[in-house]
Amino acid sequence: MTDTAERYREFRLPDVGEGLQDAEIIRWLVAPGDTVTDGQPVCEVETAKAAVELPVPFAGRVRELLFPEGATVDVGAVIIRVDTGEEREVPVAGSGRTPVLVGYGAAPAPATRRSRRRPTAPPRPTAPAAKPPVRKLAKDLGVDLTAIVPTGPRGDVTREDVHAAARTSEPVPAQEPHTPPSPDETRIPVTGVRKATARAMVASAFTAPHVTEFVIVDVTRTMKLIRRLKEHPDMTGVRVGPLLLAARAFLLAVRRNPEINASWDEERQEIVRKHRVNLGIAAATPRGLLVPTIADADRRTLPELAAALDDLVVTAKEGRTPPAALRGGTVTLTNIGVFGIDTGTPILNPGESAILALGTIAPRPWVHRGKVVPRQVTTLALSFDHRLVDGELGSRVLADTAAVLHDPDLLFTRA
């Protein structure tokens, strides 16, 4: 038995990656009355990982946009209706479910006839994957699994995640009557990338025991090499700067000390050695801090690494970084020197073993060949997870990176 025929189809917010629960609609690319084709992007959404354009999986004329720009929408909720020009029979309650496209949300409940639209309760957030002992631990500690950002190697919640959440949780104060905002302040809702970054940094800071070491380096010869490389035919069309050579030096140090390219498996109490070096580059964007990665960065030539860096930075600043590029990093490099900062104590990207901070490069008095002369000097800071990287290993990696930047001839001689 079927209800009256309908001419429109509904497009539901899909899970665009890694079991996300919601996304914010940044902007609509169509308006009611517009004609759309199968596969045409209809809106741009921001998830906890990236900004993504969503293509509609059928053609027709836009009938209704269900949410305004700026709204946060649960995965599986209908966001747009499209008049396809084809009448479709809608089953009455009890006659079975309507089909749903794989990857575009859960199948809707059986339809029933009603004279007016009623508001529906938002779907209850689903907890991330966790093994039974971890779920029991969360229950015993009173920790809400749905509020945890998992750091396990397969995207699951670990025991350390639960302990970290328990340490940082605070009693929820009683609700106070709503008061209008003060004219002396501006409140900005934290959503999308900024919210995910904040959670991840808290989880990292309270999960991995951080150690940071520093070294001051004379990089005068590296700066001279940068000027020569800019004129080299192999580097035409790519950006050559301190970040490129710092990345190359760091990758060589990791190759010489492969034990640092690892992660900690809290559940199994194991150190997981990585056979690929995926270099994360911390990028400040209008949407917040992103850490896109360069896969197999250690296997790339210098021109290939330069091209990958250029593409990574441009894509991140334009908000076009795909979710896949924000996963799988093993070590990270952050260039705080571009802000005129000498050094800092960077926090590890969750699941990684080390992060190197490159400070500003500036002329300073330096003893060179027995005389005090102005030299180009910078400070390197290496933070590492002390569970799997001891002081000797961390020091070797930092010293090797510094040695290459001090004497860039080692870029082409070290294996």
NUPANU-514348 format. One record per residue (C-alpha): residue number from 1; x, y, z. Coordinates in pm, whole numbers, plus 50000, padded with zeros to 5 digits. Example, Ala and Ser with C-alpha at 12.3 -4.5 7.8 and 13.67 -1.06 7.14 Angstrom:
2
[1; [51230; 49550; 50780]],
[2; [51367; 49894; 50714]],
//
This chain:
415
[1; [50000; 50000; 50000]],
[2; [50135; 50344; 49914]],
[3; [50070; 50700; 50011]],
[4; [50013; 50982; 49761]],
[5; [50292; 51019; 49507]],
[6; [50572; 51271; 49574]],
[7; [50796; 51444; 49322]],
[8; [51087; 51532; 49548]],
[9; [51379; 51347; 49701]],
[10; [51559; 51421; 50026]],
[11; [51934; 51449; 50064]],
[12; [52064; 51363; 50410]],
[13; [52388; 51486; 50565]],
[14; [52636; 51201; 50505]],
[15; [52915; 51091; 50735]],
[16; [53200; 51249; 50540]],
[17; [53468; 51067; 50733]],
[18; [53568; 50865; 51039]],
[19; [53231; 50836; 51214]],
[20; [53168; 51206; 51265]],
[21; [52846; 51295; 51443]],
[22; [52768; 51640; 51304]],
[23; [52888; 51918; 51076]],
[24; [52831; 52291; 51039]],
[25; [52682; 52425; 50716]],
[26; [52927; 52698; 50615]],
[27; [52745; 52812; 50301]],
[28; [52485; 52698; 50054]],
[29; [52595; 52681; 49690]],
[30; [52236; 52666; 49560]],
[31; [51903; 52832; 49639]],
[32; [51539; 52721; 49613]],
[33; [51441; 52717; 49247]],
[34; [51793; 52639; 49120]],
[35; [51844; 52341; 48891]],
[36; [52103; 52086; 49007]],
[37; [52266; 51795; 48830]],
[38; [52365; 51456; 48968]],
[39; [52696; 51503; 49154]],
[40; [52676; 51883; 49175]],
[41; [52800; 52033; 49506]],
[42; [52509; 52196; 49688]],
[43; [52671; 52313; 50011]],
[44; [52999; 52338; 50199]],
[45; [53016; 52195; 50549]],
[46; [53281; 52210; 50818]],
[47; [53341; 51896; 51019]],
[48; [53580; 51842; 51305]],
[49; [53846; 51765; 51046]],
[50; [53799; 51977; 50735]],
[51; [53572; 52181; 50509]],
[52; [53403; 51961; 50249]],
[53; [53170; 52028; 49956]],
[54; [52875; 51789; 49944]],
[55; [52746; 51672; 49603]],
[56; [52378; 51583; 49566]],
[57; [52329; 51228; 49429]],
[58; [52037; 51311; 49197]],
[59; [51921; 51581; 48956]],
[60; [51625; 51819; 48966]],
[61; [51511; 52157; 49094]],
[62; [51584; 52267; 49451]],
[63; [51259; 52276; 49644]],
[64; [51370; 52353; 50002]],
[65; [51683; 52412; 50213]],
[66; [51616; 52270; 50558]],
[67; [51888; 52450; 50755]],
[68; [52039; 52802; 50743]],
[69; [52408; 52875; 50701]],
[70; [52588; 52847; 51033]],
[71; [52363; 52568; 51163]],
[72; [52518; 52253; 51313]],
[73; [52345; 51948; 51169]],
[74; [52349; 51586; 51286]],
[75; [52464; 51320; 51042]],
[76; [52160; 51161; 50879]],
[77; [51938; 51470; 50900]],
[78; [51766; 51588; 50581]],
[79; [51932; 51909; 50463]],
[80; [51779; 51967; 50118]],
[81; [51478; 51856; 49914]],
[82; [51495; 51839; 49535]],
[83; [51203; 51811; 49292]],
[84; [51322; 51540; 49055]],
[85; [51019; 51564; 48825]],
[86; [50951; 51194; 48878]],
[87; [50660; 51078; 49090]],
[88; [50764; 50834; 49360]],
[89; [50529; 50622; 49566]],
[90; [50587; 50680; 49939]],
[91; [50512; 50370; 50153]],
[92; [50263; 50400; 50436]],
[93; [50365; 50294; 50788]],
[94; [50409; 49920; 50808]],
[95; [50479; 49872; 50438]],
[96; [50859; 49871; 50474]],
[97; [51142; 50120; 50444]],
[98; [51232; 50341; 50153]],
[99; [51575; 50278; 49998]],
[100; [51870; 50494; 50098]],
[101; [52200; 50555; 49923]],
[102; [52497; 50386; 50085]],
[103; [52715; 50645; 50260]],
[104; [52440; 50907; 50283]],
[105; [52308; 50850; 50634]],
[106; [52082; 50593; 50790]],
[107; [51764; 50480; 50619]],
[108; [51465; 50691; 50729]],
[109; [51194; 50542; 50945]],
[110; [50874; 50421; 50770]],
[111; [50673; 50721; 50653]],
[112; [50328; 50797; 50791]],
[113; [50069; 51036; 50658]],
[114; [50032; 51354; 50854]],
[115; [49880; 51688; 50780]],
[116; [50161; 51901; 50914]],
[117; [50529; 51879; 50987]],
[118; [50624; 51809; 51345]],
[119; [50965; 51875; 51498]],
[120; [51175; 51566; 51558]],
[121; [51423; 51513; 51836]],
[122; [51787; 51519; 51722]],
[123; [51952; 51176; 51705]],
[124; [52134; 51075; 52017]],
[125; [52515; 51103; 51978]],
[126; [52679; 50766; 51932]],
[127; [52984; 50672; 52134]],
[128; [53311; 50606; 51947]],
[129; [53444; 50251; 51930]],
[130; [53579; 50115; 52258]],
[131; [53655; 49768; 52388]],
[132; [53440; 49626; 52672]],
[133; [53705; 49684; 52945]],
[134; [53738; 50047; 52835]],
[135; [53360; 50092; 52837]],
[136; [53344; 49946; 53189]],
[137; [53622; 50181; 53303]],
[138; [53433; 50478; 53159]],
[139; [53116; 50368; 53339]],
[140; [53302; 50324; 53669]],
[141; [53460; 50670; 53641]],
[142; [53141; 50838; 53524]],
[143; [53294; 50942; 53191]],
[144; [53070; 51002; 52887]],
[145; [53226; 50815; 52593]],
[146; [53047; 51039; 52342]],
[147; [53244; 51338; 52474]],
[148; [53586; 51178; 52421]],
[149; [53812; 51238; 52120]],
[150; [53965; 50890; 52060]],
[151; [54341; 50861; 52012]],
[152; [54365; 50487; 51946]],
[153; [54542; 50374; 51626]],
[154; [54209; 50261; 51475]],
[155; [54009; 50556; 51598]],
[156; [53901; 50380; 51916]],
[157; [53893; 50506; 52273]],
[158; [54182; 50388; 52491]],
[159; [54204; 50353; 52867]],
[160; [54431; 50657; 52873]],
[161; [54164; 50861; 52691]],
[162; [53916; 50770; 52964]],
[163; [54159; 50855; 53245]],
[164; [54241; 51187; 53077]],
[165; [53872; 51271; 53046]],
[166; [53817; 51181; 53412]],
[167; [54104; 51406; 53522]],
[168; [53983; 51704; 53323]],
[169; [53610; 51669; 53392]],
[170; [53448; 51915; 53630]],
[171; [53108; 51917; 53800]],
[172; [52846; 52084; 53581]],
[173; [52721; 52399; 53757]],
[174; [52351; 52457; 53802]],
[175; [52193; 52644; 53514]],
[176; [52157; 53014; 53578]],
[177; [51895; 53241; 53426]],
[178; [51998; 53361; 53082]],
[179; [52147; 53710; 53082]],
[180; [52201; 53921; 52774]],
[181; [52563; 53947; 52651]],
[182; [52769; 54231; 52788]],
[183; [52858; 54511; 52542]],
[184; [53215; 54479; 52674]],
[185; [53267; 54128; 52539]],
[186; [53208; 53907; 52236]],
[187; [53132; 53537; 52267]],
[188; [53228; 53310; 51979]],
[189; [53088; 52954; 51962]],
[190; [53364; 52697; 51926]],
[191; [53274; 52451; 51650]],
[192; [53430; 52240; 51380]],
[193; [53808; 52242; 51352]],
[194; [53867; 52471; 51650]],
[195; [53658; 52251; 51880]],
[196; [53827; 51932; 51760]],
[197; [54172; 52089; 51797]],
[198; [54098; 52202; 52152]],
[199; [53982; 51854; 52253]],
[200; [54276; 51685; 52084]],
[201; [54531; 51914; 52249]],
[202; [54381; 51858; 52594]],
[203; [54382; 51483; 52535]],
[204; [54743; 51493; 52415]],
[205; [54866; 51713; 52699]],
[206; [54709; 51489; 52966]],
[207; [54787; 51158; 52797]],
[208; [55143; 51171; 52664]],
[209; [55421; 51277; 52905]],
[210; [55583; 51560; 52710]],
[211; [55953; 51640; 52719]],
[212; [56090; 51939; 52526]],
[213; [56456; 51996; 52442]],
[214; [56611; 52303; 52280]],
[215; [56919; 52383; 52076]],
[216; [57044; 52714; 51932]],
[217; [57191; 52679; 51583]],
[218; [57398; 52893; 51348]],
[219; [57212; 52852; 51017]],
[220; [57407; 53109; 50814]],
[221; [57515; 52849; 50558]],
[222; [57160; 52718; 50522]],
[223; [57034; 53070; 50445]],
[224; [57303; 53103; 50176]],
[225; [57198; 52768; 50031]],
[226; [56836; 52887; 50015]],
[227; [56941; 53181; 49800]],
[228; [57128; 52947; 49562]],
[229; [56844; 52696; 49544]],
[230; [56599; 52968; 49441]],
[231; [56801; 53006; 49122]],
[232; [56836; 52633; 49055]],
[233; [56642; 52501; 48752]],
[234; [56509; 52202; 48948]],
[235; [56338; 52436; 49196]],
[236; [56160; 52653; 48940]],
[237; [55800; 52720; 49035]],
[238; [55828; 52605; 49398]],
[239; [55885; 52800; 49717]],
[240; [56227; 52761; 49878]],
[241; [56260; 52879; 50235]],
[242; [56373; 52778; 50584]],
[243; [56068; 52555; 50636]],
[244; [56166; 52337; 50339]],
[245; [56522; 52279; 50456]],
[246; [56413; 52235; 50818]],
[247; [56171; 51967; 50699]],
[248; [56446; 51798; 50499]],
[249; [56684; 51808; 50795]],
[250; [56421; 51669; 51031]],
[251; [56337; 51387; 50790]],
[252; [56705; 51293; 50761]],
[253; [56729; 51288; 51142]],
[254; [56426; 51057; 51159]],
[255; [56579; 50830; 50896]],
[256; [56899; 50806; 51101]],
[257; [56698; 50741; 51419]],
[258; [56394; 50540; 51301]],
[259; [56296; 50443; 51656]],
[260; [56139; 50786; 51699]],
[261; [55889; 50724; 51419]],
[262; [55643; 50541; 51642]],
[263; [55326; 50564; 51848]],
[264; [55209; 50431; 52183]],
[265; [54931; 50169; 52203]],
[266; [54789; 50218; 52552]],
[267; [54543; 49932; 52527]],
[268; [54808; 49670; 52443]],
[269; [55095; 49848; 52619]],
[270; [55303; 49834; 52302]],
[271; [55527; 50067; 52104]],
[272; [55417; 50067; 51740]],
[273; [55705; 50136; 51501]],
[274; [55598; 50306; 51179]],
[275; [55758; 50207; 50848]],
[276; [55638; 50521; 50669]],
[277; [55731; 50876; 50767]],
[278; [55425; 51096; 50715]],
[279; [55526; 51452; 50798]],
[280; [55258; 51677; 50944]],
[281; [55290; 52051; 50885]],
[282; [55109; 52277; 51134]],
[283; [54923; 52541; 50933]],
[284; [54740; 52844; 51073]],
[285; [54425; 52898; 50866]],
[286; [54114; 53117; 50900]],
[287; [53933; 52806; 51024]],
[288; [54189; 52731; 51295]],
[289; [54498; 52515; 51328]],
[290; [54524; 52231; 51077]],
[291; [54796; 51967; 51052]],
[292; [54780; 51819; 50701]],
[293; [55037; 51554; 50622]],
[294; [55282; 51475; 50344]],
[295; [55275; 51099; 50296]],
[296; [55612; 50921; 50260]],
[297; [55786; 51257; 50301]],
[298; [56124; 51094; 50364]],
[299; [56119; 50926; 50021]],
[300; [56069; 51247; 49825]],
[301; [56340; 51443; 49649]],
[302; [56396; 51803; 49754]],
[303; [56194; 51943; 49458]],
[304; [55915; 51692; 49529]],
[305; [55909; 51788; 49895]],
[306; [55899; 52158; 49802]],
[307; [55605; 52103; 49566]],
[308; [55418; 51901; 49830]],
[309; [55472; 52176; 50087]],
[310; [55344; 52442; 49848]],
[311; [55032; 52244; 49768]],
[312; [54970; 52165; 50135]],
[313; [54991; 52528; 50250]],
[314; [54778; 52669; 49967]],
[315; [54512; 52400; 50004]],
[316; [54494; 52447; 50383]],
[317; [54459; 52826; 50366]],
[318; [54186; 52796; 50102]],
[319; [53998; 52550; 50322]],
[320; [54022; 52268; 50067]],
[321; [54222; 52015; 50269]],
[322; [54051; 51675; 50230]],
[323; [53986; 51477; 50551]],
[324; [54222; 51201; 50435]],
[325; [54514; 51448; 50436]],
[326; [54457; 51520; 50807]],
[327; [54514; 51161; 50915]],
[328; [54809; 50929; 50945]],
[329; [55084; 51171; 51053]],
[330; [55379; 51024; 51241]],
[331; [55584; 51336; 51324]],
[332; [55506; 51706; 51284]],
[333; [55694; 52029; 51204]],
[334; [55566; 52372; 51309]],
[335; [55721; 52700; 51196]],
[336; [55658; 52950; 51477]],
[337; [55943; 53163; 51347]],
[338; [55713; 53320; 51086]],
[339; [55543; 53501; 51377]],
[340; [55873; 53637; 51508]],
[341; [55883; 53385; 51796]],
[342; [56219; 53249; 51912]],
[343; [56100; 52915; 52050]],
[344; [55822; 52733; 52233]],
[345; [55711; 52401; 52381]],
[346; [55486; 52248; 52113]],
[347; [55220; 51993; 52209]],
[348; [55225; 51660; 52031]],
[349; [54967; 51585; 51768]],
[350; [54764; 51294; 51915]],
[351; [54905; 50957; 51814]],
[352; [55245; 51098; 51716]],
[353; [55581; 51067; 51888]],
[354; [55750; 51401; 51818]],
[355; [55699; 51758; 51699]],
[356; [55974; 52001; 51597]],
[357; [55932; 52378; 51629]],
[358; [56143; 52609; 51409]],
[359; [56199; 52950; 51567]],
[360; [56266; 53283; 51399]],
[361; [56596; 53324; 51213]],
[362; [56771; 53650; 51290]],
[363; [57127; 53795; 51300]],
[364; [57288; 53756; 51642]],
[365; [57641; 53793; 51779]],
[366; [57810; 53455; 51746]],
[367; [58161; 53321; 51799]],
[368; [58277; 53214; 51453]],
[369; [58637; 53115; 51383]],
[370; [58749; 53272; 51708]],
[371; [58574; 53607; 51653]],
[372; [58238; 53747; 51759]],
[373; [58052; 53826; 51437]],
[374; [57686; 53856; 51331]],
[375; [57548; 53520; 51216]],
[376; [57202; 53394; 51120]],
[377; [57082; 53202; 51426]],
[378; [56767; 53010; 51520]],
[379; [56638; 52793; 51803]],
[380; [56495; 52444; 51750]],
[381; [56260; 52287; 52004]],
[382; [56171; 51918; 51995]],
[383; [55884; 51782; 52205]],
[384; [55849; 51405; 52229]],
[385; [55646; 51138; 52406]],
[386; [55865; 51018; 52691]],
[387; [55686; 50682; 52706]],
[388; [55851; 50572; 52383]],
[389; [56129; 50826; 52330]],
[390; [56394; 50854; 52601]],
[391; [56626; 51149; 52646]],
[392; [56908; 50992; 52445]],
[393; [56693; 50924; 52138]],
[394; [56525; 51265; 52151]],
[395; [56862; 51436; 52189]],
[396; [57008; 51246; 51893]],
[397; [56720; 51347; 51666]],
[398; [56744; 51711; 51770]],
[399; [57123; 51715; 51739]],
[400; [57113; 51552; 51393]],
[401; [56854; 51806; 51273]],
[402; [57066; 52092; 51404]],
[403; [57383; 51951; 51247]],
[404; [57223; 51946; 50901]],
[405; [57092; 52302; 50932]],
[406; [57432; 52421; 51053]],
[407; [57615; 52243; 50770]],
[408; [57365; 52195; 50483]],
[409; [57620; 51999; 50280]],
[410; [57500; 51708; 50495]],
[411; [57164; 51732; 50315]],
[412; [57326; 51563; 50019]],
[413; [57570; 51330; 50195]],
[414; [57384; 51181; 50490]],
[415; [57182; 50862; 50450]],
//
